[in-house]
Every structure is written in structure tokens, then in C-alpha cells.
């Protein structure tokens, strides 16, 4: 009987000592701040950086498009001049040879104006590239868990 009492006490000690150690370790751990609040600030910084890059892109794109419009406008004016000159040169009573020469001159002038326009557009370089929007934060599993399934 004495042996049983000893075993019961040892058993109680074996259960209570680890339980006390665990309980005190939970109380002794320092409070650690949740790292989640830092994420919105990072997201706000990324959004601000993206907004600045987007504004810069819009201004560069406007400048590029304005230059391109000016080039296309001068091309249109050159083509209109070539076509009006060709119309004024075509007179009734011209020989077949004169008509072909006028037509070849007109085609050559259009080709020259087109190559000048293409060279001017090439000298502009590539259009500005739009910035990439910041990555969205992944949704937490908790919010997906409570989402109602759609029928």
C-alpha cells in the first residue's frame, strides 16, 4: 500500500511540474507586436511610388504623342501639296508619256515624304512604357472561409 501512495505522488508530480512550467512560460513570454500593420504602410508606399511613376508616364506619353502629331501633320501637308501639284500638272491634251511622268513624279514624292516621316518617328524613339501596378496583397484564408458559395 505504501508503494501505491508513492506512485500516486510521483504521478501527480510528473503531471503538475510540466503543467506549471508550461503555464509560467506562457506568462513569461514577452508580448510581440503583430507584423501585419506594417504591410498596409508598405502597400501605401508602393501605391505612392506607382502613382508618381504613372504621373511621369502620362506626361512623357503626352510629350511623345504631341511630337508624333506634329510629324504626322507635316506629312499630311506634304502629301496634300504633292497631290495638288500633280492635279495642277495634269492638263487635258497631254500625251501618254507626260501623264506617266507626272504619275511617277507624284509616286516618288509620296514615297520620299513617307520615308521622311518614318525616319522622324524613328528618331523619336520608343514610346514610354507604362509602369507596372503594385502587386495586390493576398486575401487571407479567413475571409475566404466565410464567403458564401454561389449556386
C-alpha atoms as an extended CHARMM CRD file, in Angstrom:
* protein
*
       151  EXT
         1         1  UNK       CA              0.0000000000        0.0000000000        0.0000000000  PROA      1               0.0000000000
         2         2  UNK       CA              2.8340000000        2.3620000000        0.7660000000  PROA      2               0.0000000000
         3         3  UNK       CA              4.1660000000        1.7080000000       -2.6550000000  PROA      3               0.0000000000
         4         4  UNK       CA              0.9310000000        2.7730000000       -4.2610000000  PROA      4               0.0000000000
         5         5  UNK       CA              0.8750000000        6.0560000000       -2.3860000000  PROA      5               0.0000000000
         6         6  UNK       CA              4.3920000000        6.7710000000       -3.5190000000  PROA      6               0.0000000000
         7         7  UNK       CA              3.4880000000        6.0620000000       -7.1120000000  PROA      7               0.0000000000
         8         8  UNK       CA              0.4180000000        8.2910000000       -6.9360000000  PROA      8               0.0000000000
         9         9  UNK       CA              2.5230000000       11.1600000000       -5.5980000000  PROA      9               0.0000000000
        10        10  UNK       CA              5.1510000000       10.6840000000       -8.2740000000  PROA      10              0.0000000000
        11        11  UNK       CA              2.4390000000       10.6220000000      -10.8740000000  PROA      11              0.0000000000
        12        12  UNK       CA              0.9230000000       13.8520000000       -9.5390000000  PROA      12              0.0000000000
        13        13  UNK       CA              4.3460000000       15.4920000000       -9.5220000000  PROA      13              0.0000000000
        14        14  UNK       CA              5.0640000000       14.2900000000      -13.0540000000  PROA      14              0.0000000000
        15        15  UNK       CA              1.8320000000       15.9150000000      -14.2430000000  PROA      15              0.0000000000
        16        16  UNK       CA              1.8990000000       19.1220000000      -12.2170000000  PROA      16              0.0000000000
        17        17  UNK       CA              5.5460000000       20.1070000000      -12.7510000000  PROA      17              0.0000000000
        18        18  UNK       CA              5.3400000000       20.2090000000      -16.5870000000  PROA      18              0.0000000000
        19        19  UNK       CA              1.9310000000       21.8910000000      -16.3280000000  PROA      19              0.0000000000
        20        20  UNK       CA              3.3810000000       24.5960000000      -14.0670000000  PROA      20              0.0000000000
        21        21  UNK       CA              6.3840000000       25.0450000000      -16.3520000000  PROA      21              0.0000000000
        22        22  UNK       CA              4.1320000000       25.4690000000      -19.3560000000  PROA      22              0.0000000000
        23        23  UNK       CA              1.8560000000       27.9050000000      -17.5550000000  PROA      23              0.0000000000
        24        24  UNK       CA              4.7550000000       30.0660000000      -16.3740000000  PROA      24              0.0000000000
        25        25  UNK       CA              6.4100000000       30.0020000000      -19.7830000000  PROA      25              0.0000000000
        26        26  UNK       CA              3.2520000000       31.4140000000      -21.3580000000  PROA      26              0.0000000000
        27        27  UNK       CA              3.1460000000       34.1530000000      -18.7730000000  PROA      27              0.0000000000
        28        28  UNK       CA              6.8370000000       34.9500000000      -19.0930000000  PROA      28              0.0000000000
        29        29  UNK       CA              6.9060000000       35.3510000000      -22.9020000000  PROA      29              0.0000000000
        30        30  UNK       CA              7.1000000000       38.9980000000      -23.9040000000  PROA      30              0.0000000000
        31        31  UNK       CA              4.3160000000       40.4620000000      -25.9870000000  PROA      31              0.0000000000
        32        32  UNK       CA              5.2950000000       40.5260000000      -29.6560000000  PROA      32              0.0000000000
        33        33  UNK       CA              3.6720000000       43.0240000000      -31.9890000000  PROA      33              0.0000000000
        34        34  UNK       CA              1.7900000000       41.6250000000      -34.9230000000  PROA      34              0.0000000000
        35        35  UNK       CA              3.7370000000       42.2940000000      -38.1460000000  PROA      35              0.0000000000
        36        36  UNK       CA              0.5540000000       42.8280000000      -40.1620000000  PROA      36              0.0000000000
        37        37  UNK       CA              0.2040000000       46.5720000000      -39.5430000000  PROA      37              0.0000000000
        38        38  UNK       CA              3.4870000000       47.1210000000      -41.3930000000  PROA      38              0.0000000000
        39        39  UNK       CA              2.0140000000       45.6810000000      -44.5670000000  PROA      39              0.0000000000
        40        40  UNK       CA             -0.5100000000       48.4920000000      -45.2120000000  PROA      40              0.0000000000
        41        41  UNK       CA              2.2530000000       51.0640000000      -44.8530000000  PROA      41              0.0000000000
        42        42  UNK       CA              4.3460000000       49.1440000000      -47.3770000000  PROA      42              0.0000000000
        43        43  UNK       CA              1.3010000000       48.9210000000      -49.6220000000  PROA      43              0.0000000000
        44        44  UNK       CA              0.7160000000       52.6710000000      -49.2820000000  PROA      44              0.0000000000
        45        45  UNK       CA              4.3590000000       53.3410000000      -50.1440000000  PROA      45              0.0000000000
        46        46  UNK       CA              4.0850000000       51.0930000000      -53.1930000000  PROA      46              0.0000000000
        47        47  UNK       CA              0.8870000000       52.8490000000      -54.2530000000  PROA      47              0.0000000000
        48        48  UNK       CA              2.5190000000       56.2580000000      -53.8400000000  PROA      48              0.0000000000
        49        49  UNK       CA              5.5450000000       55.1840000000      -55.8650000000  PROA      49              0.0000000000
        50        50  UNK       CA              3.2370000000       53.7580000000      -58.5460000000  PROA      50              0.0000000000
        51        51  UNK       CA              1.2100000000       56.9810000000      -58.6280000000  PROA      51              0.0000000000
        52        52  UNK       CA              4.3730000000       59.0600000000      -59.1390000000  PROA      52              0.0000000000
        53        53  UNK       CA              5.5650000000       56.7050000000      -61.8810000000  PROA      53              0.0000000000
        54        54  UNK       CA              2.1200000000       56.8220000000      -63.5180000000  PROA      54              0.0000000000
        55        55  UNK       CA              2.1040000000       60.6420000000      -63.4800000000  PROA      55              0.0000000000
        56        56  UNK       CA              5.5850000000       60.7310000000      -65.0220000000  PROA      56              0.0000000000
        57        57  UNK       CA              4.4790000000       58.2000000000      -67.6570000000  PROA      57              0.0000000000
        58        58  UNK       CA              1.4090000000       60.2820000000      -68.5340000000  PROA      58              0.0000000000
        59        59  UNK       CA              3.4780000000       63.4440000000      -69.0110000000  PROA      59              0.0000000000
        60        60  UNK       CA              6.1100000000       61.6250000000      -71.1140000000  PROA      60              0.0000000000
        61        61  UNK       CA              3.3650000000       59.9970000000      -73.2020000000  PROA      61              0.0000000000
        62        62  UNK       CA              1.7100000000       63.3760000000      -73.8210000000  PROA      62              0.0000000000
        63        63  UNK       CA              5.0300000000       64.8740000000      -74.9870000000  PROA      63              0.0000000000
        64        64  UNK       CA              5.6770000000       61.8520000000      -77.2330000000  PROA      64              0.0000000000
        65        65  UNK       CA              2.1830000000       61.9950000000      -78.7530000000  PROA      65              0.0000000000
        66        66  UNK       CA              2.4460000000       65.7550000000      -79.3430000000  PROA      66              0.0000000000
        67        67  UNK       CA              5.7160000000       65.2990000000      -81.2340000000  PROA      67              0.0000000000
        68        68  UNK       CA              4.2300000000       62.4360000000      -83.2210000000  PROA      68              0.0000000000
        69        69  UNK       CA              1.1530000000       64.5120000000      -84.0970000000  PROA      69              0.0000000000
        70        70  UNK       CA              3.4000000000       67.3350000000      -85.3560000000  PROA      70              0.0000000000
        71        71  UNK       CA              5.3190000000       64.8750000000      -87.5590000000  PROA      71              0.0000000000
        72        72  UNK       CA              2.0800000000       63.4110000000      -88.9490000000  PROA      72              0.0000000000
        73        73  UNK       CA              0.6550000000       66.8940000000      -89.5470000000  PROA      73              0.0000000000
        74        74  UNK       CA              3.7050000000       67.9370000000      -91.5800000000  PROA      74              0.0000000000
        75        75  UNK       CA              3.4770000000       64.6360000000      -93.5050000000  PROA      75              0.0000000000
        76        76  UNK       CA             -0.1830000000       65.2870000000      -94.2970000000  PROA      76              0.0000000000
        77        77  UNK       CA              0.6540000000       68.7970000000      -95.5090000000  PROA      77              0.0000000000
        78        78  UNK       CA              3.4670000000       67.4480000000      -97.7350000000  PROA      78              0.0000000000
        79        79  UNK       CA              1.1840000000       64.7900000000      -99.2450000000  PROA      79              0.0000000000
        80        80  UNK       CA             -1.5850000000       67.3470000000      -99.8670000000  PROA      80              0.0000000000
        81        81  UNK       CA              0.9320000000       69.6240000000     -101.6290000000  PROA      81              0.0000000000
        82        82  UNK       CA              2.1940000000       66.7470000000     -103.8070000000  PROA      82              0.0000000000
        83        83  UNK       CA             -1.3380000000       65.7500000000     -104.7810000000  PROA      83              0.0000000000
        84        84  UNK       CA             -2.4070000000       69.3360000000     -105.5660000000  PROA      84              0.0000000000
        85        85  UNK       CA              0.7500000000       69.8650000000     -107.6600000000  PROA      85              0.0000000000
        86        86  UNK       CA              0.0410000000       66.6320000000     -109.5350000000  PROA      86              0.0000000000
        87        87  UNK       CA             -3.5350000000       67.7510000000     -110.2200000000  PROA      87              0.0000000000
        88        88  UNK       CA             -2.3680000000       71.1310000000     -111.4880000000  PROA      88              0.0000000000
        89        89  UNK       CA              0.1670000000       69.4760000000     -113.8260000000  PROA      89              0.0000000000
        90        90  UNK       CA             -2.3880000000       67.1590000000     -115.3790000000  PROA      90              0.0000000000
        91        91  UNK       CA             -3.8250000000       69.0970000000     -118.2770000000  PROA      91              0.0000000000
        92        92  UNK       CA             -6.1400000000       67.7820000000     -120.9280000000  PROA      92              0.0000000000
        93        93  UNK       CA             -4.2700000000       67.2290000000     -124.1010000000  PROA      93              0.0000000000
        94        94  UNK       CA             -1.1490000000       65.7060000000     -122.5550000000  PROA      94              0.0000000000
        95        95  UNK       CA              0.4470000000       62.7530000000     -124.1840000000  PROA      95              0.0000000000
        96        96  UNK       CA              0.5270000000       59.3420000000     -122.5400000000  PROA      96              0.0000000000
        97        97  UNK       CA              4.2530000000       59.7890000000     -121.8250000000  PROA      97              0.0000000000
        98        98  UNK       CA              3.6960000000       63.0910000000     -119.9810000000  PROA      98              0.0000000000
        99        99  UNK       CA              0.9120000000       61.5890000000     -117.8490000000  PROA      99              0.0000000000
       100       100  UNK       CA              3.1460000000       58.6640000000     -116.8470000000  PROA      100             0.0000000000
       101       101  UNK       CA              5.9850000000       61.0150000000     -115.9780000000  PROA      101             0.0000000000
       102       102  UNK       CA              3.6530000000       63.1090000000     -113.8080000000  PROA      102             0.0000000000
       103       103  UNK       CA              2.3160000000       59.9750000000     -112.1260000000  PROA      103             0.0000000000
       104       104  UNK       CA              5.8370000000       58.6340000000     -111.4840000000  PROA      104             0.0000000000
       105       105  UNK       CA              6.8890000000       62.0090000000     -110.0590000000  PROA      105             0.0000000000
       106       106  UNK       CA              3.8590000000       62.0130000000     -107.7720000000  PROA      106             0.0000000000
       107       107  UNK       CA              4.5610000000       58.4500000000     -106.5670000000  PROA      107             0.0000000000
       108       108  UNK       CA              8.2330000000       59.2400000000     -105.9690000000  PROA      108             0.0000000000
       109       109  UNK       CA              7.3450000000       62.3660000000     -103.9540000000  PROA      109             0.0000000000
       110       110  UNK       CA              4.8510000000       60.3980000000     -101.8340000000  PROA      110             0.0000000000
       111       111  UNK       CA              7.4870000000       57.7180000000     -101.1810000000  PROA      111             0.0000000000
       112       112  UNK       CA             10.0270000000       60.4010000000     -100.2060000000  PROA      112             0.0000000000
       113       113  UNK       CA              7.5460000000       62.0810000000      -97.8390000000  PROA      113             0.0000000000
       114       114  UNK       CA              6.6990000000       58.6910000000      -96.2880000000  PROA      114             0.0000000000
       115       115  UNK       CA             10.3510000000       57.8160000000      -95.7150000000  PROA      115             0.0000000000
       116       116  UNK       CA             10.9780000000       61.2570000000      -94.1480000000  PROA      116             0.0000000000
       117       117  UNK       CA              8.0070000000       60.7390000000      -91.8310000000  PROA      117             0.0000000000
       118       118  UNK       CA              9.1520000000       57.2320000000      -90.8690000000  PROA      118             0.0000000000
       119       119  UNK       CA             12.6810000000       58.4760000000      -90.1440000000  PROA      119             0.0000000000
       120       120  UNK       CA             11.3050000000       61.3060000000      -87.9760000000  PROA      120             0.0000000000
       121       121  UNK       CA              9.1270000000       58.8820000000      -85.9900000000  PROA      121             0.0000000000
       122       122  UNK       CA             12.0840000000       56.5330000000      -85.5570000000  PROA      122             0.0000000000
       123       123  UNK       CA             14.1960000000       59.4050000000      -84.2670000000  PROA      123             0.0000000000
       124       124  UNK       CA             11.5930000000       59.9160000000      -81.5140000000  PROA      124             0.0000000000
       125       125  UNK       CA             12.4940000000       56.5060000000      -80.1440000000  PROA      125             0.0000000000
       126       126  UNK       CA             10.1770000000       54.0520000000      -78.4920000000  PROA      126             0.0000000000
       127       127  UNK       CA              7.0780000000       55.3610000000      -76.7490000000  PROA      127             0.0000000000
       128       128  UNK       CA              7.2570000000       55.4590000000      -72.9490000000  PROA      128             0.0000000000
       129       129  UNK       CA              6.3620000000       52.2470000000      -71.1500000000  PROA      129             0.0000000000
       130       130  UNK       CA              3.5660000000       52.2530000000      -68.5930000000  PROA      130             0.0000000000
       131       131  UNK       CA              4.6250000000       51.3980000000      -65.0350000000  PROA      131             0.0000000000
       132       132  UNK       CA              3.5740000000       48.0890000000      -63.5650000000  PROA      132             0.0000000000
       133       133  UNK       CA              0.9510000000       48.4490000000      -60.8360000000  PROA      133             0.0000000000
       134       134  UNK       CA              1.9430000000       47.1790000000      -57.3840000000  PROA      134             0.0000000000
       135       135  UNK       CA              1.0000000000       43.6250000000      -56.5040000000  PROA      135             0.0000000000
       136       136  UNK       CA             -2.1520000000       43.2410000000      -54.5110000000  PROA      136             0.0000000000
       137       137  UNK       CA             -1.9180000000       41.7470000000      -51.0490000000  PROA      137             0.0000000000
       138       138  UNK       CA             -3.1300000000       38.1480000000      -50.9400000000  PROA      138             0.0000000000
       139       139  UNK       CA             -6.5110000000       37.6000000000      -49.3530000000  PROA      139             0.0000000000
       140       140  UNK       CA             -6.4680000000       35.9200000000      -46.0050000000  PROA      140             0.0000000000
       141       141  UNK       CA             -7.9150000000       32.4350000000      -45.7110000000  PROA      141             0.0000000000
       142       142  UNK       CA            -10.2700000000       33.6200000000      -43.0020000000  PROA      142             0.0000000000
       143       143  UNK       CA            -12.1740000000       35.9040000000      -45.3750000000  PROA      143             0.0000000000
       144       144  UNK       CA            -12.4370000000       33.1420000000      -47.9660000000  PROA      144             0.0000000000
       145       145  UNK       CA            -13.6630000000       30.7030000000      -45.3310000000  PROA      145             0.0000000000
       146       146  UNK       CA            -16.7410000000       32.7890000000      -44.5820000000  PROA      146             0.0000000000
       147       147  UNK       CA            -17.5090000000       33.5170000000      -48.2040000000  PROA      147             0.0000000000
       148       148  UNK       CA            -20.8350000000       32.0810000000      -49.2790000000  PROA      148             0.0000000000
       149       149  UNK       CA            -20.6590000000       29.6740000000      -52.2050000000  PROA      149             0.0000000000
       150       150  UNK       CA            -22.5000000000       30.7910000000      -55.3080000000  PROA      150             0.0000000000
       151       151  UNK       CA            -25.2380000000       28.4940000000      -56.6100000000  PROA      151             0.0000000000
